């Protein structure tokens, strides 16, 4: 009787059997929509009409569109400022939490996670209420401190609107950074810090010469994941500003909704969604290589 060369033993067959539902879900929810969006981006498709293959003309037309260039600039500004600030604050919070000992340490670690655990749509609604010109808690506090002030136009001025959505993204994203970095810090052997102490190293020197170098694999993974999630942010922008005022907070995701769904131009919406995919794919590839090299060392 010939053995099945595809499986070396019954355990592999059983493992595949248990994995099949997950593989099917991944294919239905991720692989198929992604492949279909590539197809749409290369055609001229509208709702109810079959697509005509046009190659890269959708991407070329977008690159010539001033509004799309503004949206692309918004996406880069939003992502860079959010990721950098979350990185700095997340590292500081992780170091502080690691040094907290006693009965309140577990409570503090759990509390830090709350902004990340709360559903993004609910937190965005709460922030919209706090930024709303009629009900703004922030403006109420400002007017109490400065009686002659009219508050800040959080959502009616372009720069303040961008600042507001970046602030919300930072508030929501810092817990993920903090807990991830905390896990990396805890895994570092204490003997290294003790040896550095015997050599006369202070806390700052320990951080830059021990903690930070050993955190590089964690930093790379967190930055990769956070960059992808931040640049594709949808809920925060859609609920708080809907891309306004004057398209100053539109990101690729919200602009794709506006152009692809509301106008029925599916191919244009797909092209907007995939415009940065080659750059992000190449960056992700090299970042993963760096992580693997760091792990092997």
Backbone as CSV, one residue per row, in Angstrom:
resi,resn,N_x,N_y,N_z,CA_x,CA_y,CA_z,C_x,C_y,C_z
1,UNK,0.843,-1.197,0.000,0.000,0.000,0.000,0.877,1.245,0.000
2,UNK,0.639,2.144,-0.943,1.451,3.352,-1.046,1.022,4.395,-0.020
3,UNK,2.021,5.022,0.556,1.733,6.080,1.528,1.474,7.401,0.822
4,UNK,0.623,8.192,1.410,0.321,9.520,0.866,1.511,10.441,1.124
5,UNK,2.148,10.893,0.028,3.334,11.743,0.176,3.003,13.135,0.681
6,UNK,1.742,13.536,0.570,1.357,14.885,1.002,1.424,15.014,2.520
7,UNK,1.087,13.968,3.232,1.101,13.986,4.697,2.040,12.892,5.194
8,UNK,2.886,13.243,6.126,3.830,12.277,6.667,3.197,11.387,7.720
9,UNK,2.158,11.872,8.406,1.500,11.066,9.426,0.073,11.564,9.620
10,UNK,-0.657,10.829,10.450,-2.058,11.179,10.695,-2.205,12.495,11.448
11,UNK,-1.185,12.867,12.211,-1.270,14.124,12.961,-1.350,15.325,12.029
12,UNK,-0.617,15.270,10.911,-0.671,16.364,9.942,-2.058,16.449,9.299
13,UNK,-2.666,15.302,9.022,-4.021,15.317,8.471,-5.013,15.926,9.457
14,UNK,-4.862,15.540,10.729,-5.762,16.074,11.757,-5.557,17.578,11.928
15,UNK,-4.298,18.010,11.915,-4.001,19.441,12.058,-4.620,20.237,10.916
16,UNK,-4.490,19.721,9.690,-5.067,20.403,8.534,-6.584,20.458,8.635
17,UNK,-7.174,19.378,9.142,-8.629,19.331,9.289,-9.130,20.415,10.243
18,UNK,-8.399,20.622,11.345,-8.786,21.660,12.295,-8.508,23.064,11.762
19,UNK,-7.521,23.169,10.877,-7.171,24.482,10.330,-8.062,24.906,9.166
20,UNK,-8.751,23.951,8.562,-9.555,24.259,7.373,-10.586,25.368,7.603
21,UNK,-11.353,25.375,8.719,-12.307,26.487,8.917,-11.623,27.846,8.956
22,UNK,-10.468,27.928,9.634,-9.745,29.210,9.706,-9.221,29.609,8.331
23,UNK,-8.697,28.622,7.584,-8.196,28.905,6.232,-9.335,29.392,5.337
24,UNK,-10.489,28.764,5.466,-11.650,29.166,4.659,-12.088,30.587,4.992
25,UNK,-12.114,30.931,6.278,-12.488,32.284,6.684,-11.495,33.307,6.164
26,UNK,-10.202,32.993,6.259,-9.172,33.909,5.755,-9.341,34.126,4.256
27,UNK,-9.625,33.050,3.538,-9.802,33.183,2.086,-11.016,34.038,1.754
28,UNK,-12.139,33.811,2.463,-13.384,34.536,2.168,-13.286,36.002,2.563
29,UNK,-12.696,36.276,3.739,-12.699,37.636,4.283,-11.494,38.466,3.879
30,UNK,-10.382,37.826,3.472,-9.168,38.582,3.183,-8.660,38.343,1.762
31,UNK,-8.407,37.069,1.415,-7.756,36.771,0.139,-8.645,37.148,-1.046
32,UNK,-9.884,36.673,-1.033,-10.774,36.969,-2.168,-11.054,38.471,-2.323
33,UNK,-11.419,39.209,-1.246,-11.621,40.656,-1.425,-10.369,41.376,-1.932
34,UNK,-9.203,40.938,-1.465,-7.963,41.590,-1.904,-7.721,41.362,-3.395
35,UNK,-7.865,40.109,-3.842,-7.663,39.811,-5.264,-8.706,40.531,-6.120
36,UNK,-9.945,40.573,-5.638,-10.996,41.238,-6.403,-10.763,42.753,-6.469
37,UNK,-10.224,43.339,-5.391,-9.927,44.778,-5.414,-8.812,45.088,-6.409
38,UNK,-7.841,44.184,-6.545,-6.794,44.373,-7.564,-7.420,44.349,-8.959
39,UNK,-8.320,43.402,-9.160,-9.012,43.335,-10.455,-9.791,44.620,-10.733
40,UNK,-10.522,45.116,-9.734,-11.299,46.342,-9.926,-10.400,47.533,-10.230
41,UNK,-9.252,47.616,-9.566,-8.359,48.758,-9.767,-7.766,48.798,-11.168
42,UNK,-7.759,47.661,-11.847,-7.202,47.588,-13.205,-8.280,47.664,-14.284
43,UNK,-9.520,47.922,-13.878,-10.625,48.022,-14.825,-11.351,49.351,-14.636
44,UNK,-12.263,49.603,-15.529,-13.161,50.753,-15.401,-14.523,50.191,-15.054
45,UNK,-14.770,50.071,-13.747,-15.986,49.412,-13.264,-16.847,50.383,-12.485
46,UNK,-18.138,50.312,-12.716,-19.105,51.065,-11.927,-20.180,50.100,-11.449
47,UNK,-21.005,50.554,-10.530,-22.050,49.703,-9.977,-23.025,49.295,-11.076
48,UNK,-23.218,47.988,-11.237,-24.182,47.481,-12.218,-23.655,47.337,-13.619
49,UNK,-22.371,47.658,-13.849,-21.798,47.551,-15.187,-20.520,46.724,-15.140
50,UNK,-20.310,45.837,-16.103,-19.083,45.034,-16.120,-17.863,45.909,-16.381
51,UNK,-16.729,45.477,-15.821,-15.517,46.269,-15.945,-14.812,46.087,-17.272
52,UNK,-14.178,47.148,-17.735,-13.357,47.112,-18.943,-11.909,47.283,-18.527
53,UNK,-11.041,46.402,-18.951,-9.643,46.453,-18.543,-8.980,47.724,-19.070
54,UNK,-8.359,48.491,-18.150,-7.703,49.747,-18.533,-6.271,49.808,-18.004
55,UNK,-5.795,48.727,-17.413,-4.416,48.718,-16.924,-4.221,49.627,-15.724
56,UNK,-3.160,50.421,-15.764,-2.799,51.302,-14.651,-3.353,52.715,-14.805
57,UNK,-4.307,52.898,-15.702,-4.804,54.260,-15.956,-5.480,54.869,-14.737
58,UNK,-6.133,54.038,-13.905,-6.758,54.576,-12.692,-5.713,55.166,-11.753
59,UNK,-4.590,54.488,-11.597,-3.519,54.984,-10.727,-2.871,56.234,-11.318
60,UNK,-2.712,56.261,-12.631,-2.124,57.440,-13.293,-3.039,58.648,-13.137
61,UNK,-4.339,58.441,-13.312,-5.295,59.544,-13.152,-5.282,60.072,-11.714
62,UNK,-5.182,59.157,-10.745,-5.144,59.588,-9.346,-3.914,60.432,-9.054
63,UNK,-2.768,60.037,-9.589,-1.535,60.786,-9.334,-1.584,62.210,-9.885
64,UNK,-2.477,62.440,-10.849,-2.618,63.777,-11.425,-3.713,64.600,-10.750
65,UNK,-4.450,63.973,-9.845,-5.575,64.635,-9.185,-5.100,65.410,-7.957
66,UNK,-5.287,66.751,-7.922,-4.826,67.545,-6.767,-5.486,67.124,-5.450
67,UNK,-6.765,66.759,-5.503,-7.462,66.346,-4.291,-6.865,65.057,-3.736
68,UNK,-6.556,64.116,-4.625,-5.946,62.871,-4.155,-4.561,63.132,-3.563
69,UNK,-3.804,64.034,-4.167,-2.483,64.355,-3.616,-2.608,64.958,-2.217
70,UNK,-3.665,65.766,-2.003,-3.903,66.297,-0.665,-4.239,65.181,0.313
71,UNK,-5.065,64.230,-0.118,-5.427,63.099,0.741,-4.194,62.259,1.061
72,UNK,-3.337,62.067,0.079,-2.106,61.303,0.301,-1.209,62.014,1.306
73,UNK,-1.118,63.331,1.193,-0.334,64.122,2.151,-0.951,64.020,3.542
74,UNK,-2.271,64.113,3.622,-2.951,63.965,4.921,-2.621,62.615,5.558
75,UNK,-2.644,61.556,4.747,-2.385,60.214,5.262,-0.966,60.087,5.804
76,UNK,-0.012,60.678,5.092,1.384,60.614,5.539,1.573,61.403,6.830
77,UNK,1.007,62.613,6.892,1.126,63.443,8.101,0.475,62.735,9.290
78,UNK,-0.713,62.244,9.084,-1.450,61.548,10.151,-0.667,60.343,10.663
79,UNK,-0.129,59.561,9.747,0.578,58.341,10.131,1.897,58.636,10.820
80,UNK,2.692,59.551,10.251,4.019,59.841,10.812,3.899,60.412,12.221
81,UNK,3.079,61.438,12.389,2.946,62.059,13.714,2.363,61.073,14.732
82,UNK,1.351,60.321,14.338,0.724,59.381,15.268,1.697,58.293,15.700
83,UNK,2.388,57.685,14.734,3.283,56.567,15.046,4.464,57.022,15.887
84,UNK,5.074,58.152,15.533,6.245,58.627,16.280,5.874,58.974,17.724
85,UNK,4.776,59.684,17.902,4.379,60.086,19.258,3.959,58.866,20.074
86,UNK,3.242,57.924,19.460,2.868,56.703,20.175,4.106,55.911,20.573
87,UNK,5.110,55.908,19.720,6.347,55.192,20.035,7.031,55.783,21.262
88,UNK,7.171,57.101,21.295,7.850,57.769,22.411,7.066,57.587,23.710
89,UNK,5.763,57.895,23.662,4.947,57.785,24.877,4.840,56.329,25.330
90,UNK,4.692,55.415,24.370,4.586,54.000,24.711,5.823,53.482,25.419
91,UNK,7.001,53.898,24.960,8.244,53.496,25.626,8.307,54.045,27.049
92,UNK,7.956,55.318,27.213,7.986,55.930,28.546,7.018,55.237,29.496
93,UNK,5.815,54.974,29.026,4.817,54.316,29.879,5.261,52.902,30.234
94,UNK,5.845,52.182,29.278,6.302,50.818,29.540,7.400,50.797,30.607
95,UNK,8.323,51.732,30.516,9.401,51.807,31.512,8.835,52.144,32.881
96,UNK,7.890,53.075,32.932,7.284,53.446,34.211,6.512,52.275,34.825
97,UNK,5.731,51.571,34.005,4.944,50.441,34.518,5.869,49.328,35.026
98,UNK,6.965,49.096,34.303,7.899,48.034,34.707,8.489,48.318,36.091
99,UNK,8.681,49.583,36.407,9.297,49.950,37.688,8.284,50.094,38.816
100,UNK,6.988,49.974,38.481,5.965,50.053,39.519,5.809,48.682,40.174
101,UNK,5.971,48.621,41.453,5.811,47.371,42.193,4.804,47.599,43.316
102,UNK,4.286,46.503,43.835,3.335,46.636,44.931,1.952,46.180,44.530
103,UNK,1.004,46.463,45.385,-0.355,45.950,45.227,-1.108,46.593,44.066
104,UNK,-0.668,47.792,43.629,-1.390,48.500,42.572,-0.830,48.229,41.175
105,UNK,0.222,47.450,41.069,0.871,47.258,39.779,-0.051,46.582,38.756
106,UNK,-0.757,45.515,39.163,-1.659,44.817,38.237,-2.837,45.698,37.841
107,UNK,-3.343,46.476,38.790,-4.467,47.372,38.478,-4.046,48.425,37.455
108,UNK,-2.853,48.982,37.625,-2.366,50.014,36.699,-2.155,49.430,35.308
109,UNK,-1.600,48.222,35.225,-1.384,47.586,33.928,-2.713,47.327,33.219
110,UNK,-3.710,46.913,33.972,-5.021,46.698,33.373,-5.689,47.982,32.929
111,UNK,-5.512,49.045,33.725,-6.119,50.342,33.386,-5.522,50.924,32.117
112,UNK,-4.216,50.728,31.925,-3.543,51.268,30.742,-4.144,50.689,29.462
113,UNK,-4.642,49.464,29.518,-5.186,48.806,28.334,-6.575,49.294,27.939
114,UNK,-7.267,50.000,28.821,-8.668,50.352,28.576,-8.910,51.087,27.255
115,UNK,-8.130,52.132,26.908,-8.405,52.823,25.631,-8.311,51.917,24.420
116,UNK,-7.457,50.893,24.487,-7.289,49.993,23.350,-8.386,48.933,23.306
117,UNK,-8.941,48.590,24.478,-9.977,47.554,24.557,-11.337,48.095,24.137
118,UNK,-11.608,49.363,24.453,-12.908,49.967,24.115,-13.091,49.965,22.598
119,UNK,-14.261,49.586,22.077,-14.500,49.628,20.628,-14.208,51.002,20.049
120,UNK,-13.515,51.029,18.915,-13.064,52.294,18.336,-14.226,53.215,17.984
121,UNK,-15.359,52.646,17.547,-16.495,53.494,17.191,-17.068,54.211,18.411
122,UNK,-17.161,53.507,19.550,-17.685,54.127,20.765,-16.745,55.212,21.282
123,UNK,-15.461,54.929,21.290,-14.506,55.943,21.753,-14.488,57.149,20.824
124,UNK,-14.640,56.919,19.510,-14.670,58.040,18.565,-15.892,58.917,18.790
125,UNK,-17.038,58.308,19.112,-18.245,59.092,19.412,-18.029,59.941,20.665
126,UNK,-17.401,59.357,21.676,-17.123,60.106,22.907,-16.198,61.281,22.633
127,UNK,-15.166,61.067,21.834,-14.250,62.159,21.496,-14.944,63.221,20.648
128,UNK,-15.817,62.779,19.723,-16.566,63.759,18.920,-17.399,64.653,19.833
129,UNK,-18.016,64.077,20.832,-18.805,64.870,21.788,-17.921,65.865,22.532
130,UNK,-16.716,65.449,22.901,-15.808,66.351,23.624,-15.268,67.460,22.724
131,UNK,-15.217,67.194,21.402,-14.738,68.224,20.462,-15.875,69.091,19.915
132,UNK,-17.117,68.645,20.099,-18.260,69.354,19.538,-18.320,70.787,20.063
133,UNK,-18.509,71.790,19.188,-18.499,73.187,19.635,-19.578,73.531,20.653
134,UNK,-20.709,72.826,20.639,-21.789,73.115,21.590,-21.612,72.401,22.925
135,UNK,-21.005,71.227,22.907,-20.909,70.429,24.137,-19.468,70.160,24.562
136,UNK,-18.508,70.862,23.979,-17.100,70.546,24.196,-16.683,70.695,25.656
137,UNK,-16.239,69.593,26.237,-15.699,69.633,27.595,-14.394,70.413,27.626
138,UNK,-13.586,70.243,26.585,-12.305,70.944,26.523,-12.509,72.462,26.506
139,UNK,-13.428,72.924,25.657,-13.680,74.362,25.588,-14.283,74.889,26.887
140,UNK,-15.095,74.081,27.555,-15.664,74.503,28.845,-14.555,74.730,29.866
141,UNK,-13.583,73.823,29.899,-12.445,73.972,30.820,-11.617,75.196,30.446
142,UNK,-11.374,75.385,29.149,-10.584,76.528,28.693,-11.267,77.840,29.049
143,UNK,-12.583,77.898,28.845,-13.315,79.130,29.160,-13.360,79.402,30.653
144,UNK,-13.326,78.344,31.480,-13.275,78.547,32.929,-11.915,79.088,33.362
145,UNK,-10.864,78.604,32.700,-9.516,79.067,33.038,-9.262,80.452,32.449
146,UNK,-9.695,80.630,31.196,-9.515,81.907,30.497,-10.903,82.465,30.167
147,UNK,-11.469,83.292,31.029,-12.847,83.769,30.852,-13.100,84.488,29.533
148,UNK,-12.084,85.143,28.967,-12.277,85.918,27.737,-12.013,85.083,26.483
149,UNK,-11.758,83.798,26.658,-11.489,82.934,25.507,-12.785,82.337,24.963
150,UNK,-12.841,82.172,23.652,-13.993,81.546,23.004,-13.767,80.062,22.741
151,UNK,-12.719,79.510,23.317,-12.420,78.103,23.097,-11.638,77.884,21.817
152,UNK,-11.478,76.641,21.466,-10.704,76.255,20.285,-11.634,75.622,19.255
153,UNK,-11.542,76.035,17.999,-12.381,75.432,16.945,-11.832,74.070,16.535
154,UNK,-12.057,73.066,17.369,-11.434,71.766,17.181,-11.716,71.161,15.810
155,UNK,-12.950,71.236,15.349,-13.333,70.531,14.133,-13.676,71.453,12.969
156,UNK,-13.569,72.743,13.163,-13.933,73.675,12.091,-12.726,74.300,11.398
157,UNK,-11.551,74.137,11.943,-10.317,74.622,11.326,-9.467,73.431,10.913
158,UNK,-8.839,73.533,9.760,-8.136,72.382,9.190,-7.051,71.832,10.110
159,UNK,-6.162,72.722,10.604,-5.046,72.241,11.418,-5.522,71.694,12.760
160,UNK,-6.557,72.313,13.338,-7.086,71.810,14.603,-7.810,70.479,14.410
161,UNK,-8.477,70.315,13.279,-9.160,69.044,13.007,-8.151,67.903,12.861
162,UNK,-7.061,68.156,12.145,-6.024,67.135,12.017,-5.388,66.835,13.364
163,UNK,-5.144,67.887,14.155,-4.597,67.684,15.506,-5.549,66.825,16.350
164,UNK,-6.843,67.050,16.210,-7.831,66.329,17.015,-7.840,64.839,16.696
165,UNK,-7.858,64.488,15.411,-7.911,63.068,15.050,-6.590,62.372,15.372
166,UNK,-5.473,63.096,15.258,-4.182,62.521,15.659,-4.170,62.259,17.159
167,UNK,-4.721,63.202,17.928,-4.797,63.035,19.384,-5.607,61.792,19.750
168,UNK,-6.726,61.584,19.071,-7.559,60.415,19.348,-6.807,59.129,19.015
169,UNK,-6.109,59.121,17.881,-5.352,57.932,17.492,-4.235,57.631,18.485
170,UNK,-3.583,58.662,18.986,-2.519,58.472,19.983,-3.108,57.900,21.265
171,UNK,-4.221,58.474,21.721,-4.867,58.004,22.946,-5.234,56.533,22.831
172,UNK,-5.709,56.141,21.671,-6.146,54.756,21.489,-4.963,53.816,21.270
173,UNK,-3.894,54.289,20.649,-2.792,53.402,20.266,-1.698,53.230,21.299
174,UNK,-1.545,54.191,22.213,-0.471,54.106,23.206,-0.543,52.829,24.048
175,UNK,-1.712,52.364,24.502,-1.746,51.117,25.293,-1.140,49.919,24.570
176,UNK,-1.398,49.792,23.271,-0.818,48.674,22.513,0.697,48.752,22.519
177,UNK,1.237,49.941,22.280,2.688,50.137,22.337,3.218,49.805,23.730
178,UNK,2.556,50.332,24.743,3.050,50.187,26.120,3.106,48.724,26.550
179,UNK,2.023,47.992,26.313,1.976,46.595,26.736,2.966,45.756,25.937
180,UNK,3.104,46.031,24.643,4.058,45.286,23.818,5.484,45.536,24.281
181,UNK,5.816,46.814,24.530,7.161,47.134,25.003,7.397,46.598,26.405
182,UNK,6.360,46.602,27.225,6.491,46.060,28.579,6.818,44.571,28.532
183,UNK,6.164,43.843,27.622,6.467,42.415,27.475,7.916,42.210,27.051
184,UNK,8.408,43.088,26.168,9.806,42.988,25.764,10.765,43.323,26.887
185,UNK,10.443,44.335,27.681,11.310,44.726,28.795,11.371,43.647,29.864
186,UNK,10.230,43.035,30.142,10.182,41.993,31.175,11.014,40.776,30.769
187,UNK,11.100,40.513,29.462,11.852,39.343,28.987,13.366,39.534,29.055
188,UNK,13.831,40.773,29.265,15.271,41.033,29.360,15.785,40.561,30.720
189,UNK,16.871,39.830,30.713,17.407,39.266,31.950,17.911,40.369,32.879
190,UNK,17.567,40.256,34.153,17.960,41.253,35.145,19.466,41.247,35.389
191,UNK,20.118,40.122,35.086,21.566,40.048,35.300,22.316,41.089,34.476
192,UNK,21.760,41.412,33.294,22.407,42.428,32.447,22.389,43.792,33.120
193,UNK,21.244,44.140,33.749,21.155,45.418,34.449,22.047,45.428,35.687
194,UNK,22.117,44.291,36.377,22.961,44.213,37.567,24.434,44.361,37.203
195,UNK,24.822,43.726,36.096,26.207,43.864,35.645,26.523,45.296,35.251
196,UNK,25.551,45.964,34.604,25.751,47.367,34.229,25.849,48.257,35.461
197,UNK,25.093,47.937,36.504,25.134,48.721,37.749,26.493,48.614,38.419
198,UNK,27.067,47.415,38.382,28.395,47.241,38.985,29.459,48.028,38.239
199,UNK,29.191,48.302,36.949,30.127,49.102,36.159,29.882,50.596,36.296
200,UNK,28.881,50.965,37.089,28.606,52.375,37.340,27.641,53.013,36.364
201,UNK,26.890,52.216,35.588,25.939,52.772,34.614,24.693,53.286,35.326
202,UNK,24.181,54.429,34.867,22.944,54.968,35.439,21.742,54.461,34.645
203,UNK,20.539,54.908,35.041,19.318,54.427,34.412,19.235,54.743,32.931
204,UNK,19.654,55.943,32.533,19.593,56.340,31.117,20.550,55.499,30.284
205,UNK,21.743,55.259,30.804,22.706,54.439,30.079,22.226,53.006,29.940
206,UNK,21.592,52.475,30.973,21.039,51.120,30.889,19.967,51.036,29.807
207,UNK,19.140,52.086,29.727,18.058,52.075,28.751,18.594,52.078,27.327
208,UNK,19.564,52.960,27.049,20.050,53.106,25.675,21.037,52.011,25.269
209,UNK,21.713,51.389,26.217,22.712,50.375,25.873,22.255,48.943,26.123
210,UNK,21.159,48.758,26.881,20.660,47.408,27.145,19.218,47.254,26.656
211,UNK,18.327,48.071,27.221,16.899,47.911,26.925,16.590,48.156,25.455
212,UNK,17.014,49.302,24.929,16.651,49.671,23.558,17.218,48.704,22.519
213,UNK,18.514,48.327,22.600,19.016,47.350,21.604,18.284,46.015,21.645
214,UNK,17.952,45.521,22.843,17.271,44.232,22.951,15.793,44.321,22.595
215,UNK,15.270,45.531,22.538,13.867,45.723,22.158,13.681,45.887,20.646
216,UNK,14.758,45.849,19.876,14.649,46.110,18.441,13.668,45.181,17.727
217,UNK,13.678,43.862,17.981,12.676,43.010,17.303,11.239,43.400,17.649
218,UNK,10.985,43.707,18.920,9.641,44.121,19.331,9.296,45.466,18.699
219,UNK,10.251,46.386,18.678,10.028,47.701,18.067,9.649,47.559,16.601
220,UNK,10.366,46.700,15.890,10.107,46.542,14.459,8.707,45.983,14.206
221,UNK,8.313,44.969,14.971,6.990,44.366,14.787,5.884,45.357,15.126
222,UNK,6.032,46.060,16.250,5.012,47.018,16.677,4.899,48.166,15.681
223,UNK,6.032,48.681,15.214,6.005,49.772,14.240,5.363,49.332,12.935
224,UNK,5.676,48.119,12.485,5.085,47.613,11.248,3.573,47.502,11.383
225,UNK,3.119,46.851,12.445,1.688,46.663,12.654,0.977,48.007,12.821
226,UNK,1.563,48.894,13.625,0.925,50.180,13.899,0.865,51.056,12.656
227,UNK,1.917,51.040,11.850,1.920,51.850,10.626,0.818,51.405,9.677
228,UNK,0.681,50.098,9.512,-0.360,49.574,8.623,-1.756,49.908,9.135
229,UNK,-1.949,49.795,10.455,-3.261,50.080,11.027,-3.573,51.573,11.025
230,UNK,-2.547,52.402,11.237,-2.770,53.853,11.300,-3.078,54.432,9.932
231,UNK,-2.332,54.024,8.931,-2.536,54.600,7.602,-3.860,54.131,6.993
232,UNK,-4.404,53.019,7.504,-5.701,52.530,7.019,-6.838,52.879,7.984
233,UNK,-6.608,53.801,8.890,-7.625,54.206,9.872,-8.897,54.698,9.179
234,UNK,-10.030,54.265,9.698,-11.309,54.653,9.092,-12.293,55.194,10.127
235,UNK,-12.543,54.437,11.199,-13.598,54.778,12.153,-13.427,56.162,12.749
236,UNK,-12.225,56.462,13.208,-11.978,57.747,13.873,-12.278,58.914,12.952
237,UNK,-11.765,58.847,11.730,-11.955,59.950,10.779,-13.417,60.061,10.368
238,UNK,-14.032,58.928,10.069,-15.409,58.953,9.561,-16.388,59.480,10.605
239,UNK,-16.193,59.104,11.861,-17.133,59.499,12.909,-16.896,60.933,13.361
240,UNK,-15.642,61.334,13.505,-15.344,62.644,14.096,-15.408,63.766,13.067
241,UNK,-14.801,63.591,11.895,-14.722,64.702,10.936,-15.336,64.382,9.580
242,UNK,-15.476,63.097,9.233,-15.929,62.678,7.902,-15.077,63.297,6.792
243,UNK,-13.812,63.508,7.093,-12.884,64.037,6.099,-12.781,65.546,6.064
244,UNK,-13.648,66.238,6.751,-13.643,67.699,6.732,-12.742,68.276,7.807
245,UNK,-12.670,69.613,7.879,-13.280,70.569,6.927,-12.439,70.710,5.658
246,UNK,-13.105,70.862,4.553,-12.468,71.063,3.252,-11.475,69.951,2.922
247,UNK,-11.870,68.711,3.210,-11.053,67.534,2.895,-9.701,67.511,3.616
248,UNK,-9.578,68.282,4.674,-8.275,68.404,5.350,-7.935,67.203,6.215
249,UNK,-8.912,66.349,6.529,-8.625,65.158,7.334,-8.978,63.869,6.596
250,UNK,-9.268,63.968,5.317,-9.534,62.757,4.538,-8.275,61.894,4.488
251,UNK,-8.424,60.603,4.788,-7.357,59.632,4.586,-7.733,58.741,3.406
252,UNK,-6.838,57.848,3.038,-7.098,56.992,1.881,-8.364,56.160,2.069
253,UNK,-8.596,55.679,3.279,-9.762,54.818,3.521,-11.074,55.580,3.370
254,UNK,-11.165,56.759,3.974,-12.400,57.530,3.889,-12.597,58.113,2.491
255,UNK,-11.509,58.470,1.831,-11.608,58.993,0.474,-12.025,57.883,-0.493
256,UNK,-11.555,56.654,-0.236,-11.970,55.518,-1.069,-13.461,55.258,-0.923
257,UNK,-13.979,55.408,0.295,-15.428,55.264,0.497,-16.188,56.322,-0.286
258,UNK,-15.719,57.547,-0.211,-16.408,58.652,-0.895,-16.398,58.462,-2.413
259,UNK,-15.242,58.076,-2.954,-15.119,57.972,-4.405,-15.643,56.638,-4.946
260,UNK,-15.490,55.578,-4.154,-15.844,54.264,-4.669,-17.269,53.841,-4.404
261,UNK,-17.792,54.139,-3.214,-19.128,53.664,-2.844,-20.181,54.726,-3.116
262,UNK,-19.944,55.934,-2.640,-20.975,56.970,-2.768,-21.177,57.429,-4.203
263,UNK,-20.136,57.393,-5.012,-20.286,57.790,-6.415,-20.478,56.591,-7.337
264,UNK,-20.270,55.385,-6.820,-20.443,54.184,-7.633,-19.261,53.845,-8.507
265,UNK,-18.163,54.607,-8.405,-16.972,54.337,-9.219,-16.084,53.336,-8.469
266,UNK,-16.392,52.056,-8.611,-15.708,51.017,-7.847,-14.229,50.919,-8.181
267,UNK,-13.889,51.071,-9.451,-12.487,50.945,-9.856,-11.641,52.064,-9.255
268,UNK,-12.181,53.262,-9.180,-11.455,54.391,-8.587,-11.260,54.167,-7.090
269,UNK,-12.305,53.700,-6.407,-12.184,53.427,-4.986,-11.155,52.351,-4.698
270,UNK,-11.133,51.292,-5.524,-10.146,50.228,-5.338,-8.732,50.736,-5.582
271,UNK,-8.566,51.586,-6.577,-7.239,52.133,-6.863,-6.739,53.014,-5.720
272,UNK,-7.640,53.781,-5.118,-7.259,54.610,-3.969,-6.804,53.726,-2.811
273,UNK,-7.531,52.654,-2.551,-7.195,51.765,-1.442,-5.849,51.083,-1.641
274,UNK,-5.505,50.781,-2.897,-4.291,50.018,-3.183,-3.115,50.885,-3.599
275,UNK,-3.286,52.186,-3.583,-2.259,53.067,-4.147,-0.919,52.891,-3.429
276,UNK,-0.939,52.783,-2.115,0.297,52.673,-1.342,0.706,51.223,-1.072
277,UNK,-0.050,50.268,-1.606,0.249,48.870,-1.294,1.669,48.457,-1.690
278,UNK,2.184,48.792,-2.895,3.553,48.373,-3.235,4.601,48.914,-2.255
279,UNK,4.451,50.184,-1.853,5.419,50.777,-0.930,5.343,50.102,0.431
280,UNK,4.128,49.892,0.925,3.967,49.254,2.233,4.436,47.807,2.194
281,UNK,4.229,47.129,1.074,4.672,45.737,0.964,6.193,45.646,1.010
282,UNK,6.864,46.515,0.280,8.337,46.500,0.273,8.883,46.854,1.654
283,UNK,8.282,47.886,2.287,8.728,48.272,3.628,8.504,47.142,4.629
284,UNK,7.380,46.464,4.524,7.084,45.349,5.428,8.077,44.205,5.218
285,UNK,8.418,43.942,3.969,9.355,42.856,3.664,10.711,43.103,4.324
286,UNK,11.249,44.306,4.139,12.556,44.603,4.720,12.502,44.663,6.249
287,UNK,11.390,45.139,6.782,11.258,45.198,8.237,11.191,43.799,8.845
288,UNK,10.496,42.891,8.178,10.437,41.513,8.655,11.812,40.850,8.572
289,UNK,12.579,41.174,7.546,13.936,40.644,7.445,14.806,41.119,8.601
290,UNK,14.640,42.383,8.957,15.396,42.916,10.091,15.029,42.186,11.372
291,UNK,13.735,41.927,11.554,13.279,41.218,12.750,13.874,39.820,12.798
292,UNK,13.844,39.110,11.677,14.373,37.746,11.647,15.879,37.712,11.914
293,UNK,16.597,38.682,11.362,18.040,38.738,11.629,18.324,39.015,13.091
294,UNK,17.485,39.877,13.707,17.654,40.178,15.121,17.370,38.973,15.990
295,UNK,16.358,38.176,15.615,16.013,36.977,16.382,17.114,35.930,16.280
296,UNK,17.685,35.782,15.070,18.744,34.798,14.900,19.988,35.150,15.710
297,UNK,20.258,36.447,15.818,21.430,36.859,16.609,21.204,36.596,18.091
